Structure formats: C-alpha cells, structure tokens
Amino acid sequence: MPVIAFTVLFALMGFGATASAAKNYGRVAGFTLHSRGELDCNGDSPAQKSLAKMYCTDIRGFLGIDNQNTWGGKFYDNGSYIGHDEPDATYLSSAPGSGNNVSWNLKLGKDPAAAPTGTNPGHDVSHWFELSPAPWLSMDMCDANSYPQLPCTPKSDSNAPACPNGNTCNPNSYPGGGSAFMEMQFYPPGNAPWIDSESCDATHWCAALTIDSLECTYGFAQCNVNCEEPVNFAFIQRDGVPAGPPAPQTGTVASFVPNKETLLMNQGDHVAVHMSDAPAPGGGHAFEVRIKDTTTGQTGWMQASAHNGFQNTSIVDCSGTPFNFEPEYSTAKKGNISPWAALQTNISTEFETGHFEPCTRLSDQLSSNPFDPLDTSKVFNACHGPYENNGVDESYEAGDANCYYKGNTHNGYAGPGTKTAPVEITHCQDNVFQNGDLDFDGTPYWREWPTGARSNTFPASFVEQRPTTNGGQSYPKWFLQTDVALSEADCTSTNQSACTVPPDGPGHFYPYWTQNTSCALEFGNVSSGNTFGKFAQYGTVQWAKLGYPEFEAPVMANTC
C-alpha cells in the first residue's frame, strides 16, 4: 500500500493508540512523571515530552502476533511506526568473557575541507553528519525490568532466549532474560547542538553511553504507553562524571549539553575503546566504557552505575530505581541476543543511517522546537529541493522536521546567550514524526559515502580493526545484517520481493562493508578490497526464520 503512511495504515486497521493500552499500569503514590524526560526514546509518550532527540535501539516485530503494539511483523509505539535503518557487523565467539569484555581500535572519519552542498544528488560534497548521526558499538545488558520482564543473571548464557526464532517458537518456551541494549555511540562534528541535532560542536567527534530498555511484556502483549522505550544517556567524560542526570526519570537539559569535561576527539584520530564489567562504587559491578584517544593522549570514561545516577524503569508506573547495569552474556554465541531488538546481536559495530536530507528551501514553520523550547531559532517541517522533489511518494512520512536554514545558530538552545556555530547546510533531520527517512531519498541513499581512508568530495572512512576479547583473543566468526526492510512500507511476508537492499529510493544505493588490505573494515562505498558482494553482503530477508523482515547473511570465518 504505497500511498498509506505506516501510522495511517495502523489506525485504519483498528489498532489506534489509546489510554487503554496501559490499563494495567497506573501511577503509584509518591512518583510523578516529569513533564520532560526520556521515558520514551522515540518521543511518543503521551505523558511526557522528550528533552532531546535520540537515536534509539530499533525494535523487532512478531509475525502472527497482532495487537496494538505489533502488527504485520513491525513494532508501533503509541500507534506510530518507529523503525529506522541500522546496517550492522556482528562478531561471534564461544569463549567465556567474549560477550562482556571487548576492545576496539579504530580511526575516526574525517570530513572534506569543502563545505557540504545540496544541489546535485549523488555528487554533492557530503560530511559525516549527513551520513550517520551515530556510528555505534553494542553490548546486551541485564535489566529484569525490561522486556520480557523476567530475571536476568549478569554475564550468563542462561539469559539467552530458548528459541531465538521469533514467532516460530513455542509461546511457552523461555523468551530470554530481561534485556536492555547498550549502544556506545559516536557523534560526528558539524551539526550542533546535540540536543536536537547530532553534534557536540563544529569540529570534533564526541561519544556517549546509551542504554535502551523496553517496557513491554512477552510478545508485546502489553506495553506501558507512557514509557515504552526509556533510555539512560551520558556523554563519555574525561572525569567519568555525567554532564547531567543520565536516568530517563531524572534527566535535564544539562544531561544533553556537553560540558568542559566531555571527551572531544579530532577528526581522523586513532581511538581505543574498551567495554567491560567493572567494580562499582558502593559495591557490586557495573558496565563501563573507556576511550583513549591515542593520537592526543586524552581519555574519557563512563560507568552505567547507580552511583552515577543510572536507573532502570518500572513497567507499572514508569518510576526509576538506582541500578547497576551489567553485561548480559558470558559469550558472544549466535543465539545470545536481545529478545526485542531488531538486530540479532550482542557484540557488534553499526552505522545508524537514513536521517538526513539536504534542502534548498523550507516551509511549514513550526510554532516552537519540538525538542528544545529554549531554542528561539526558526524550525520547519517541510524540505524542498532536488533530493525531496524527485517523484518519490511522500505519503510514507508525516513530515521532515526538524529542518533548519543554513546559517542558523540555535539561539538560546541551552539557556539565554547560548548559540552554536552556524548550520552548514539547509537541511531536515527526520526525527520528530518518524525516526527515519522512510522514502529513502536523503544523502545516505546516494553514492555520497566515503570511497577510501582519505577525504575527497566525500568524507574519509572510519577504519575499524577487528575487535578482540580477553586481552587480545580474536572473534573467530562474524556476519552482516540490516533491518532496513522493516522501514520499507511495501515489504510484507506476502510481498517479499519488495524487501530489497538497496531500498526503493531514487539514489539506488546502500552503504556496505569493505575489508581493506590490512584486514580492517571500512564502511561506505569503498571498492578497493573485499566488498563481500557489496549490496548482496547483507544476505536474504528472514521473514520465515525470525518473524520480521531482517536481512541476515551467513556466518563467515574471521580470517584476520
């Protein structure tokens, strides 16, 4: 049904979001939801406005389970489809510790010297903030208060779903331990402020520890509509102290505004990342990320501990409890996954994409910034230009917001007198009415990705060495996957020919992984090296196996 947006389609099928969805979940005396916070990463809570735009963990569907939260193998948050695009490389190992102790070494991407342009799709000067708002590294976390609302034993393979094939499982089989999903996200330079765009400043990369939970019962039978996907968030700091309260219940504007201790990394720097369980202040252990910029010598870290203000969330009333998040699994075996996330993964690297579109003119001005009422700049909802006006059916999307003109300085975004460097290009960043570019016509779906480790018209690629565990052991196997088909409106279990990589957009392109001559991975449009079949590297759509349209390739040996 190419002319019906997902949200409209959902309503027509009779599964509109109503207060009855939370009929078993009331408020408990003593806890009141703040008017603004991050109790729903997708920004769809009827009880609370978001403090910041977020790049959330994508949620799977269950084919054959149709209710007000999932329909046709896709997940809906308060009646809105919230999927987005996450091409991913997942690493596998049966070695104890491989699921909770991992090291990465990589070289950060670097933008061209020339300013970005937006008049010649496929040939424009592009910058990293157009291509991926959040490259990330992942690990599953224990959270008994998250889907499927069952106990979880840290660093134990006993948490794995007994039958990880979605709706093909016996409904009475063990659906897995309570699971949250950690994304250690990098943020590109050039498109500040972070609170409603994606950058810490005009020239540096920065990073954050994010942990998404899901307040739903098994099979999404019931979700608390006020806090469906709560997220804990903290920038990686040189002193390890969060910039503001990280919990979804207690977050403030300060939580999402970098301060003088936020780790800033130069473009092209070499960085080493270590993610593991670590002793926590007050006793016990908590997940910890440490980043060393080996080019500058600076370090930063963050621990997801109760001491630092991290909390998990009650499905009953959305209240929070101080909590030490810990890694969920001992090993990185194939079946050790989050039971609710779209990506079938634990240890992985991913380039979130499909959020940005250059424009030459904007219209439909909004009365205020949906995320940041302090920002007095003009914000719009409609993009016009050669990327947008190219014959693509626009009914998939409810709008393009947030959209800004080149030169905008986001006056007052963090309080009186604050402003950012001028916006570099007139653009829209789809993150208000849907979480991605559902008609696939923005920069990421054109050939404007890196072609190598040096910048030219396009940015220089990330260069990622293969991860190691337990002090240097390699992960012997890996595979590639993407959830892009979840966002393809015509892709259904009965119309699998419409599930395609690349998706059906005017650019006819999708970024891919390439192994270079030094055995490192680069991501984008790098043709020199082993491209694993380019678009074909993502394998085939797995409706029958997984119950939703995930593209997944066969497991490969890691020969590096």
Backbone torsions as a table, in degrees:
resi	resn	phi	psi	omega
1	MET	NA	76.7	-169.6
2	PRO	-68.9	-13.1	-176.8
3	VAL	-100.1	4.8	-177.9
4	ILE	-115.8	121.5	177.4
5	ALA	-65.2	153.5	-178.1
6	PHE	-55.2	-43.3	-176.5
7	THR	-65.5	-37.8	178.7
8	VAL	-69.9	-43.9	178.5
9	LEU	-56.7	-43.3	-178.8
10	PHE	-62.0	-43.7	179.9
11	ALA	-65.1	-40.5	-179.3
12	LEU	-64.3	-27.0	179.8
13	MET	-82.1	-1.1	174.4
14	GLY	88.5	17.9	180.0
15	PHE	-115.6	43.2	179.0
16	GLY	-65.0	149.9	-179.2
17	ALA	-75.1	128.2	177.1
18	THR	-136.2	169.3	179.5
19	ALA	-63.3	-21.4	-178.6
20	SER	-64.1	-19.4	178.9
21	ALA	-61.2	-23.3	-179.0
22	ALA	-112.0	26.7	-171.6
23	LYS	-60.9	-25.9	179.2
24	ASN	-92.3	0.6	-174.7
25	TYR	-123.0	106.2	178.7
26	GLY	-107.8	-170.1	176.8
27	ARG	-100.3	140.6	-179.8
28	VAL	-98.4	138.3	-179.4
29	ALA	-53.5	134.8	178.7
30	GLY	103.6	-12.6	177.1
31	PHE	-125.7	126.3	177.6
32	THR	-124.7	129.9	178.6
33	LEU	-64.6	132.5	172.1
34	HIS	-67.1	151.2	-178.6
35	SER	-65.8	-26.0	178.0
36	ARG	-133.8	140.8	-179.6
37	GLY	177.5	-160.2	-179.2
38	GLU	-128.2	44.3	176.2
39	LEU	-72.8	-14.3	171.1
40	ASP	-139.4	108.8	-178.4
41	CYS	-54.8	-30.9	-176.5
42	ASN	-81.5	-7.5	177.1
43	GLY	78.0	19.5	-174.4
44	ASP	-108.3	10.5	178.7
45	SER	-64.9	128.7	176.7
46	PRO	-74.7	-10.4	-175.9
47	ALA	-104.2	-8.0	-172.9
48	GLN	-155.0	139.1	173.2
49	LYS	-89.9	147.2	-179.3
50	SER	-74.4	145.2	174.4
51	LEU	-77.7	-29.9	-175.0
52	ALA	-151.3	157.5	170.4
53	LYS	-72.9	144.9	-177.5
54	MET	-129.8	153.5	172.1
55	TYR	-106.3	104.2	-163.6
56	CYS	-93.8	163.0	169.5
57	THR	-70.7	127.0	179.5
58	ASP	-72.3	144.4	-173.6
59	ILE	-109.6	138.0	179.8
60	ARG	-76.2	172.7	168.8
61	GLY	-117.4	178.2	176.9
62	PHE	-131.0	105.0	177.3
63	LEU	-61.4	130.9	-179.8
64	GLY	93.6	-10.2	172.9
65	ILE	-110.2	107.8	-175.3
66	ASP	-120.0	114.4	175.8
67	ASN	-147.6	-167.2	-176.1
68	GLN	-73.6	-3.8	179.7
69	ASN	-110.0	-25.2	178.2
70	THR	-141.7	138.3	179.8
71	TRP	-150.5	130.9	175.6
72	GLY	61.9	30.1	178.7
73	GLY	81.1	11.5	179.1
74	LYS	-125.0	150.5	-179.0
75	PHE	-99.7	142.5	179.7
76	TYR	-126.4	133.0	178.5
77	ASP	-105.2	111.3	-177.7
78	ASN	52.3	40.6	176.1
79	GLY	86.2	-2.4	-178.4
80	SER	-111.4	134.6	172.8
81	TYR	-69.0	131.2	-173.8
82	ILE	-123.2	16.6	-178.8
83	GLY	-71.8	161.9	177.5
84	HIS	-153.7	-167.9	-163.7
85	ASP	-114.4	122.3	-174.6
86	GLU	-136.9	83.6	172.7
87	PRO	-70.2	134.3	-164.3
88	ASP	-141.4	145.3	170.3
89	ALA	-118.6	117.3	-175.3
90	THR	-107.9	137.6	-177.9
91	TYR	-109.0	142.2	-172.6
92	LEU	-124.9	141.5	175.2
93	SER	-161.3	146.3	175.8
94	SER	-99.8	7.0	-179.7
95	ALA	-74.3	131.7	174.8
96	PRO	-54.6	135.5	-177.8
97	GLY	94.5	-18.8	-176.5
98	SER	-67.8	-19.5	179.0
99	GLY	-90.2	-1.3	-175.5
100	ASN	-144.5	3.5	-178.2
101	ASN	-142.6	100.9	-171.7
102	VAL	-138.9	143.2	177.7
103	SER	-122.7	139.9	178.6
104	TRP	-126.6	143.6	171.3
105	ASN	-127.1	128.5	-176.2
106	LEU	-150.5	160.4	173.3
107	LYS	-109.1	125.8	-177.6
108	LEU	-69.5	149.2	177.5
109	GLY	-66.3	159.7	-177.8
110	LYS	-135.3	132.4	-177.3
111	ASP	-79.4	156.4	172.0
112	PRO	-62.5	158.0	176.3
113	ALA	-68.6	-32.0	-178.6
114	ALA	-73.4	147.8	177.1
115	ALA	-68.1	151.5	178.7
116	PRO	-65.7	149.4	177.5
117	THR	-123.9	165.4	-174.7
118	GLY	-147.4	39.7	-176.9
119	THR	-120.2	-9.2	-173.6
120	ASN	-136.4	79.9	-174.7
121	PRO	-51.4	132.5	-179.2
122	GLY	91.8	-14.2	-175.9
123	HIS	-133.4	0.7	-179.6
124	ASP	-71.0	156.2	168.1
125	VAL	-67.2	126.6	-179.1
126	SER	-119.9	154.0	175.1
127	HIS	-122.0	163.0	-175.4
128	TRP	-59.4	-32.5	-178.0
129	PHE	-65.5	-18.5	175.3
130	GLU	-80.0	-30.5	-168.6
131	LEU	-90.9	-44.6	-178.9
132	SER	-146.6	114.3	178.1
133	PRO	-74.1	-15.3	-174.2
134	ALA	-160.7	77.5	165.6
135	PRO	-59.4	138.1	-177.3
136	TRP	-143.9	163.2	174.4
137	LEU	-117.8	140.6	-168.9
138	SER	-121.4	162.7	169.4
139	MET	-163.7	137.1	176.8
140	ASP	-74.4	143.7	-179.5
141	MET	-119.6	151.1	171.2
142	CYS	-77.5	135.3	172.1
143	ASP	-159.4	99.3	-178.2
144	ALA	-63.8	-17.9	178.3
145	ASN	-89.6	4.8	178.7
146	SER	-108.9	165.8	178.6
147	TYR	-45.9	132.8	2.5
148	PRO	-95.0	29.2	178.1
149	GLN	65.5	45.1	178.4
150	LEU	-128.0	157.6	179.8
151	PRO	-58.5	155.2	179.0
152	CYS	-139.5	131.1	177.2
153	THR	-99.7	116.1	-176.3
154	PRO	-55.7	143.0	174.7
155	LYS	55.2	42.8	-178.9
156	SER	-134.4	132.0	176.9
157	ASP	-71.6	-6.7	176.6
158	SER	-65.5	-14.2	-179.5
159	ASN	-79.5	-11.9	-174.2
160	ALA	-64.7	140.2	174.0
161	PRO	-54.6	135.8	-177.6
162	ALA	-66.6	-24.6	-179.8
163	CYS	-142.4	89.5	-170.5
164	PRO	-79.0	22.9	-177.9
165	ASN	-102.7	31.4	173.1
166	GLY	62.9	-130.0	-172.1
167	ASN	-72.4	-6.2	176.3
168	THR	-78.8	-7.2	179.6
169	CYS	-77.9	156.7	166.5
170	ASN	-66.6	124.8	-177.3
171	PRO	-57.6	-20.5	179.4
172	ASN	-89.0	-2.4	178.1
173	SER	-74.4	162.6	-176.0
174	TYR	-68.5	118.7	-175.9
175	PRO	-84.3	4.5	178.8
176	GLY	105.5	160.1	177.5
177	GLY	-73.3	161.2	176.4
178	GLY	-56.6	126.3	-165.5
179	SER	-131.9	133.5	169.7
180	ALA	-115.7	165.7	-175.7
181	PHE	-125.8	122.2	-179.9
182	MET	-97.3	129.3	172.0
183	GLU	-121.1	117.0	172.8
184	MET	-87.8	97.8	-167.9
185	GLN	-95.3	135.5	169.3
186	PHE	-96.9	144.5	-179.7
187	TYR	-122.7	126.7	-174.9
188	PRO	-74.5	160.8	178.5
189	PRO	-81.2	166.2	165.4
190	GLY	101.7	-6.7	-176.5
191	ASN	-141.5	60.0	177.6
192	ALA	-80.1	160.7	7.0
193	PRO	-89.9	159.5	179.5
194	TRP	-62.2	-34.6	-170.2
195	ILE	-58.1	-27.2	176.2
196	ASP	-138.1	6.7	175.6
197	SER	-126.8	-106.0	-179.3
198	GLU	-162.7	-6.5	-172.1
199	SER	-113.5	149.9	173.1
200	CYS	-78.3	-36.9	175.4
201	ASP	-159.0	-168.4	-172.1
202	ALA	-78.7	-20.8	-169.2
203	THR	-128.1	-15.3	-171.8
204	HIS	-111.2	151.7	162.8
205	TRP	-81.6	148.3	170.0
206	CYS	-137.5	-177.8	-175.1
207	ALA	-152.7	162.0	178.7
208	ALA	-148.7	152.5	171.5
209	LEU	-94.7	119.3	178.5
210	THR	-123.6	139.2	177.9
211	ILE	-132.5	117.0	179.6
212	ASP	-100.9	133.7	171.8
213	SER	-113.7	172.1	179.8
214	LEU	-135.4	119.2	-177.2
215	GLU	-93.3	69.1	178.4
216	CYS	-138.6	154.7	174.1
217	THR	-89.7	173.3	-174.5
218	TYR	-54.4	135.3	-178.9
219	GLY	70.3	14.8	-177.8
220	PHE	56.9	31.6	-179.9
221	ALA	-60.1	-39.6	175.0
222	GLN	-142.5	139.1	174.8
223	CYS	-130.4	148.6	172.3
224	ASN	-83.8	109.2	-172.9
225	VAL	-65.1	-18.8	-179.5
226	ASN	-79.3	-19.4	-176.0
227	CYS	-150.5	55.6	-172.6
228	GLU	-65.0	-45.8	-177.9
229	GLU	-130.0	75.9	179.5
230	PRO	-69.1	146.3	-176.9
231	VAL	-132.0	130.9	168.0
232	ASN	-90.0	136.8	-173.8
233	PHE	-142.1	132.3	172.7
234	ALA	-152.9	129.4	173.4
235	PHE	-60.5	151.7	171.2
236	ILE	-74.3	122.4	-171.8
237	GLN	-116.0	147.1	178.7
238	ARG	-65.7	-26.8	178.4
239	ASP	-103.4	1.8	178.6
240	GLY	73.6	8.2	-178.5
241	VAL	-102.1	123.5	-179.2
242	PRO	-54.8	144.4	178.4
243	ALA	-64.3	-28.1	176.5
244	GLY	-158.5	174.4	-178.3
245	PRO	-56.4	127.4	-175.0
246	PRO	-83.9	-18.0	-171.4
247	ALA	-74.1	149.8	178.7
248	PRO	-61.8	-27.2	-179.2
249	GLN	-81.2	-25.3	-169.3
250	THR	-119.2	-2.1	-176.6
251	GLY	-58.1	148.6	176.7
252	THR	-130.9	176.7	176.1
253	VAL	-55.4	-37.5	-178.7
254	ALA	-60.3	-27.7	-179.9
255	SER	-62.2	-24.6	-171.7
256	PHE	-116.8	13.1	176.9
257	VAL	-117.0	115.7	-179.9
258	PRO	-56.8	144.4	176.1
259	ASN	-118.2	-169.9	-173.8
260	LYS	-65.9	-16.8	-179.6
261	GLU	-97.4	-3.6	179.2
262	THR	-65.9	130.6	-179.6
263	LEU	-69.5	118.4	177.0
264	LEU	-110.7	132.0	-175.7
265	MET	-121.2	138.8	-179.2
266	ASN	-74.0	153.4	174.2
267	GLN	-63.0	134.3	-179.6
268	GLY	84.7	-1.4	178.4
269	ASP	-67.1	151.9	171.8
270	HIS	-92.6	130.5	-178.5
271	VAL	-131.1	146.9	175.6
272	ALA	-115.1	130.5	-177.5
273	VAL	-119.9	130.1	174.6
274	HIS	-123.9	129.1	-178.3
275	MET	-125.9	126.5	-175.1
276	SER	-163.5	174.2	169.3
277	ASP	-82.5	142.2	-175.7
278	ALA	-146.1	154.6	175.9
279	PRO	-56.7	140.0	-178.0
280	ALA	-111.7	145.7	174.8
281	PRO	-57.5	137.7	-178.9
282	GLY	88.3	-1.4	179.3
283	GLY	106.8	160.0	-178.7
284	GLY	78.2	-165.9	-179.1
285	HIS	-131.9	161.6	175.9
286	ALA	-152.2	152.9	177.8
287	PHE	-63.0	142.0	-177.3
288	GLU	-141.2	139.5	173.2
289	VAL	-114.0	133.0	172.2
290	ARG	-126.7	131.4	179.1
291	ILE	-121.3	128.8	171.5
292	LYS	-116.4	121.7	173.5
293	ASP	-82.3	100.8	-174.8
294	THR	-73.9	-11.7	175.2
295	THR	-78.1	-42.3	-177.5
296	THR	-101.6	-18.6	-176.7
297	GLY	87.1	-4.2	179.5
298	GLN	-75.4	150.3	176.3
299	THR	-130.2	156.9	174.7
300	GLY	-148.9	159.2	-178.4
301	TRP	-157.7	164.9	175.6
302	MET	-156.9	138.1	177.6
303	GLN	-117.9	134.0	-178.4
304	ALA	-86.9	67.5	-173.2
305	SER	-116.1	158.8	173.1
306	ALA	-59.8	-36.3	177.9
307	HIS	-57.1	-36.1	179.9
308	ASN	-87.0	0.9	176.6
309	GLY	96.6	8.1	177.5
310	PHE	-73.0	144.2	-179.7
311	GLN	-139.6	149.8	165.6
312	ASN	-99.3	170.5	-165.4
313	THR	-119.8	140.1	177.0
314	SER	-84.3	128.8	175.1
315	ILE	-67.2	-21.2	-175.8
316	VAL	-70.7	-48.8	-173.5
317	ASP	-138.4	7.0	178.5
318	CYS	74.1	6.2	177.8
319	SER	-69.4	160.6	-178.7
320	GLY	-112.9	153.5	176.6
321	THR	-128.4	127.7	176.4
322	PRO	-50.7	134.7	-165.9
323	PHE	-150.2	138.2	169.5
324	ASN	-94.1	105.3	173.5
325	PHE	-71.9	135.9	176.7
326	GLU	-130.8	154.9	178.0
327	PRO	-56.8	145.0	-173.8
328	GLU	-82.1	-35.8	-168.1
329	TYR	-117.6	155.6	171.2
330	SER	-80.4	-48.5	-176.5
331	THR	-114.2	169.8	177.4
332	ALA	-106.2	44.8	177.4
333	LYS	-66.1	162.1	-174.6
334	LYS	-57.8	-40.7	-176.0
335	GLY	-84.7	-1.1	-179.6
336	ASN	-85.7	91.7	-171.5
337	ILE	-136.0	167.8	167.0
338	SER	-74.4	131.3	-176.9
339	PRO	-75.4	-5.4	-177.6
340	TRP	-122.2	-17.8	-178.9
341	ALA	-74.7	148.3	-179.3
342	ALA	-65.4	-42.5	178.8
343	LEU	-73.6	134.8	178.3
344	GLN	-86.0	82.4	-168.2
345	THR	-154.5	163.1	166.4
346	ASN	-130.4	-67.9	-179.2
347	ILE	-99.0	111.8	-175.9
348	SER	-154.8	167.1	170.9
349	THR	-123.7	141.9	-170.5
350	GLU	-151.4	149.8	175.9
351	PHE	-119.4	92.8	176.9
352	GLU	-57.3	139.2	-174.1
353	THR	-148.7	175.8	174.4
354	GLY	81.9	42.7	179.2
355	HIS	-125.2	-9.1	-166.2
356	PHE	-119.5	141.2	177.3
357	GLU	-144.3	121.5	174.8
358	PRO	-69.8	149.6	179.9
359	CYS	-137.3	157.9	171.0
360	THR	-106.2	-18.7	177.9
361	ARG	-151.0	149.2	178.4
362	LEU	-121.7	154.9	175.2
363	SER	-147.9	-178.5	-179.4
364	ASP	60.0	63.9	-179.7
365	GLN	-65.5	135.9	177.3
366	LEU	-86.4	154.1	-177.4
367	SER	-69.2	-27.1	177.8
368	SER	-161.0	169.2	178.2
369	ASN	-71.4	120.8	-177.0
370	PRO	-60.8	-27.1	-179.0
371	PHE	-99.8	-34.8	-170.4
372	ASP	-131.6	89.6	-179.2
373	PRO	-65.5	-14.1	176.9
374	LEU	-72.7	-25.9	-177.0
375	ASP	-73.8	116.4	-178.2
376	THR	-90.1	2.4	-179.7
377	SER	-70.0	156.0	176.5
378	LYS	-73.5	133.3	179.1
379	VAL	-128.5	141.3	-172.2
380	PHE	-125.2	169.7	-176.5
381	ASN	-119.9	-6.4	-174.8
382	ALA	-131.4	130.8	-179.3
383	CYS	-102.1	140.5	174.1
384	HIS	-132.1	143.9	-179.0
385	GLY	148.3	-176.8	-174.2
386	PRO	-66.6	-23.3	176.4
387	TYR	-76.9	-39.3	-174.7
388	GLU	-85.7	-41.0	-173.9
389	ASN	-96.7	71.8	-174.6
390	ASN	-132.9	25.0	176.4
391	GLY	85.4	2.0	179.9
392	VAL	-77.3	140.7	177.8
393	ASP	-66.0	116.2	-176.0
394	GLU	-89.1	-1.9	-175.1
395	SER	-71.6	-10.1	175.7
396	TYR	-65.9	-24.5	-171.4
397	GLU	-116.0	142.4	177.4
398	ALA	-85.0	-12.2	179.4
399	GLY	169.7	173.4	-177.5
400	ASP	-109.2	-3.6	-172.8
401	ALA	-56.8	149.9	4.1
402	ASN	-88.2	141.5	-178.7
403	CYS	-126.2	138.4	-177.0
404	TYR	-137.0	147.0	174.4
405	TYR	-80.2	149.0	171.8
406	LYS	-53.6	135.7	180.0
407	GLY	96.7	-13.1	178.3
408	ASN	-58.4	139.5	-179.5
409	THR	-118.0	12.8	174.4
410	HIS	48.9	55.3	-176.1
411	ASN	-60.7	128.3	175.8
412	GLY	76.2	15.4	-172.9
413	TYR	-60.9	-29.8	179.7
414	ALA	-120.5	22.7	-179.6
415	GLY	124.9	168.9	-177.5
416	PRO	-55.4	133.7	175.6
417	GLY	87.7	-9.9	-179.5
418	THR	-85.1	146.8	174.4
419	LYS	-159.6	164.2	-179.3
420	THR	-105.9	172.3	166.7
421	ALA	-60.9	152.1	-177.5
422	PRO	-58.7	140.1	174.7
423	VAL	-56.9	136.2	-170.7
424	GLU	-84.4	-21.5	-177.2
425	ILE	-154.6	140.1	174.2
426	THR	-62.9	129.2	-171.9
427	HIS	-161.9	169.1	168.4
428	CYS	-125.7	146.4	178.5
429	GLN	-126.5	100.3	-172.5
430	ASP	-63.2	101.0	178.7
431	ASN	-154.5	15.1	178.9
432	VAL	-108.0	-60.5	-174.3
433	PHE	-91.4	-16.0	169.9
434	GLN	-156.2	163.6	-172.7
435	ASN	-91.7	9.9	-178.0
436	GLY	-167.4	179.3	-178.5
437	ASP	-88.2	87.5	-170.6
438	LEU	-75.8	-9.1	173.3
439	ASP	-106.1	4.9	168.6
440	PHE	54.5	45.3	-178.9
441	ASP	-116.7	4.2	-179.4
442	GLY	-83.6	178.6	-177.7
443	THR	-48.0	-43.8	-174.5
444	PRO	-62.4	-16.4	-177.9
445	TYR	-105.9	21.8	171.1
446	TRP	-121.3	168.4	-178.1
447	ARG	-81.0	61.1	-179.6
448	GLU	-118.3	22.3	179.2
449	TRP	-90.3	166.0	177.5
450	PRO	-54.6	141.8	174.5
451	THR	-107.5	1.7	178.7
452	GLY	176.3	-172.4	-175.2
453	ALA	-82.7	3.4	174.4
454	ARG	-119.8	142.7	179.1
455	SER	-78.0	148.2	173.0
456	ASN	-138.9	-118.1	170.5
457	THR	-67.1	-29.9	-178.9
458	PHE	-111.3	165.6	-177.2
459	PRO	-67.9	164.3	169.0
460	ALA	-75.8	144.4	-176.2
461	SER	-74.5	157.5	159.8
462	PHE	-63.3	144.6	172.4
463	VAL	-121.9	111.5	-172.9
464	GLU	-112.4	117.9	169.8
465	GLN	-71.2	153.7	179.3
466	ARG	-64.3	141.7	-177.6
467	PRO	-68.7	158.7	175.1
468	THR	-129.4	164.0	-179.6
469	THR	-137.3	160.5	174.3
470	ASN	50.9	43.2	174.3
471	GLY	80.4	20.5	173.3
472	GLY	133.6	-3.9	177.7
473	GLN	-71.1	141.2	178.9
474	SER	-84.7	161.4	170.8
475	TYR	-89.2	116.2	-169.8
476	PRO	-72.2	-18.2	-177.7
477	LYS	-136.4	160.3	178.3
478	TRP	-160.0	164.3	174.7
479	PHE	-153.3	163.7	-177.4
480	LEU	-111.6	149.3	-179.0
481	GLN	-158.0	162.8	172.1
482	THR	-155.2	146.2	178.4
483	ASP	-101.9	19.6	-176.5
484	VAL	-57.3	-32.4	-176.6
485	ALA	-64.9	-24.7	175.6
486	LEU	-58.1	-29.2	-177.9
487	SER	-94.3	1.2	178.0
488	GLU	-89.3	111.0	-169.4
489	ALA	-59.7	-35.3	-177.4
490	ASP	-84.7	-7.5	-178.4
491	CYS	-77.4	111.1	178.6
492	THR	-134.7	169.7	179.7
493	SER	-65.5	-22.2	178.7
494	THR	-101.0	-1.1	178.1
495	ASN	-137.1	60.2	-174.2
496	GLN	-71.4	-16.9	176.8
497	SER	-66.4	-17.7	178.0
498	ALA	-86.8	-2.8	176.7
499	CYS	-91.8	104.3	-169.9
500	THR	-135.8	151.5	167.0
501	VAL	-125.4	114.4	2.8
502	PRO	-68.7	159.9	173.0
503	PRO	-70.3	167.4	-175.2
504	ASP	-77.6	86.9	177.8
505	GLY	-135.6	168.9	-174.6
506	PRO	-68.2	-22.5	-178.2
507	GLY	-82.8	-18.3	178.5
508	HIS	50.2	43.1	-177.7
509	PHE	-141.7	150.2	174.0
510	TYR	-145.2	132.2	-178.2
511	PRO	-66.5	154.2	-173.7
512	TYR	-144.8	167.5	-178.8
513	TRP	-93.7	142.8	176.6
514	THR	-132.4	133.5	174.6
515	GLN	-94.2	118.6	-177.3
516	ASN	-83.6	-177.0	-173.6
517	THR	-68.3	-18.4	176.7
518	SER	-94.5	11.0	176.2
519	CYS	75.6	8.0	174.9
520	ALA	-85.5	160.7	178.4
521	LEU	-100.8	139.8	169.7
522	GLU	-123.8	152.4	-174.5
523	PHE	-127.2	132.8	178.2
524	GLY	145.8	-110.8	-178.0
525	ASN	-136.1	47.5	-176.3
526	VAL	-91.0	112.8	-175.8
527	SER	-93.1	-14.9	-178.8
528	SER	-86.9	110.6	-177.1
529	GLY	126.3	-165.7	178.8
530	ASN	-86.7	111.8	-177.5
531	THR	-93.9	-0.7	178.1
532	PHE	52.7	34.6	177.4
533	GLY	85.7	10.3	-179.1
534	LYS	52.9	-116.7	-175.7
535	PHE	-60.5	-31.7	-177.6
536	ALA	-71.3	-10.8	-176.6
537	GLN	-65.1	-17.7	-178.4
538	TYR	-84.0	0.1	174.3
539	GLY	77.7	-145.9	-174.3
540	THR	-120.1	160.4	-178.5
541	VAL	-74.1	139.0	-168.3
542	GLN	-112.7	46.2	179.3
543	TRP	-53.7	-52.5	-172.7
544	ALA	-66.3	-38.6	-175.6
545	LYS	-77.7	-42.0	-170.3
546	LEU	-106.9	-19.7	-179.6
547	GLY	86.6	8.8	174.7
548	TYR	-158.9	163.3	-168.7
549	PRO	-84.4	68.9	173.9
550	GLU	-91.0	129.1	170.9
551	PHE	-82.6	128.0	-178.1
552	GLU	-142.6	130.2	-179.6
553	ALA	-94.8	161.8	176.4
554	PRO	-61.6	152.9	176.5
555	VAL	-67.3	137.1	179.7
556	MET	-116.5	155.4	172.2
557	ALA	-75.1	138.3	173.7
558	ASN	-88.5	99.3	-174.1
559	THR	-86.6	0.7	-177.9
560	CYS	-83.1	NA	NA
